[in-house]
Amino acid sequence: MDIIFILFLIFLSSFLSYPFIKKYNKHETIAKPKLPPGSLGWPYIGETFQLYSQHPNIFFASKQKRYGEIFKTHILGCPCVMLTSPEAARFVLVTHSHLFKPTYPKSKEKLIGSSALFFHQGDYHTRIRKLVQNSLAPESIKKLIPDIENEVISSLESWVSIGQVINAFHEMKKFSFNVGILSVFGNLEGNYREQLKENYCIVEKGYNSFPNKIPGTSYSKALLARRRIQEIISEIICKRKEQRLNEKDLLGHLLNYKDEKGKMLSDEEVADNVIGVLFAAQDTTASVLTWILKYLHDHQKLLEAIKAEQMAVCDTNDGGKIPLTWGQIKNMPLTHKVILESLRMSSIISFTFREAVVDVVYKGYLIPKGWKVMPLFRNIHHNPEFYPAPHNFDPSRFEFAPKPNTFMPFGNGVHSCPGNELAKLNMLILIHHLVTKFRWEVVGYQSGIQYSPFPIPQQGLPTRFWRIK
């Protein structure tokens, strides 16, 4: 079944119970505001098919052009208010974030775990987020550089050894998963890694399927695999406790945590957050890496400039025989700009879902309680007011810092991605080894975007790799 139709069914089943319009409290002293302009489309179906049957830029931009910076629609089974200005995004995600809560379908929550960081707000969210941030802070992740380098080289060599065209996105997912395991568990025993990978793949397939618990369906298999992942993590936790290991990886931070009353996290809470981090890390990073491959392939002059920058680093390290240092990685200005421009152009996180917990009035328009609210990062990233010629790939636009709240590839506010530094580290290391030791060509690529559910090049970008002789 087509992935878009599956996604539609998931969200439709999860959100169908929400009313289209909630009554505004007539006793408020302010004038009764109206809903934003826009269209709710067909009953129940809304405008979901319009969104996923065309380039997202076209759908969102046409709506913004017709209705302005705030408009209503109905997608993925629920009524929504979409916001396309930096000020509106800041209103929802930062200054008035207490009026909006993160919202996810219950079917997805069951597969990740209800205690996972991004399902919460308030004190629990603050405490867990701090733990995750500490484990993924520069001081922590710089120690992972040698291990990430090994993963990069191993992945590149495997792509070459295949000797034929590969699906770049699928391979980037494997790489991102392995780095995710590193950041969570450190150097995990091989059998545990393989068991986690095997069951994670089953969960991932069920995550984007119709949530049907009938035995044999993808979703029911995913629930069983999720249970096995819980058991594997519990076994790893038990071993660490027996051996009294005090590791500084994410699992170590979670296991060592105690609140002000001395209470520790339960094994279930630890497992939920471990799985949540793995889910958050894999597809997004893999999608951006796939777009970087395409952008560099399409801009050969830029690629040559990147090669020159990276070869200078390679020569300093005795032709690449010496591992990269944190200082070298942080001093790759052109490569860093390429990553930032790739994040802007691809806008992997096109929007984020929030739900109004009360009736909210923004710029004279009513956002009813229970409606979804979607700051549109893609619209902001592709707005010519902030980025001239926004559809041109131009890393030089990042010579200067973007205006506030106009560049949000990792979200914004208390629910922004805590692993953004690790993601950029992965990209910098992979680009370094890719351009200094390997070459690649895109084969039979057709322009366009497909969803997995994040936007990626068509067919996952069919690519062939070879080593420089």
Disulfide bonds with the S-S distance in Angstrom:
none
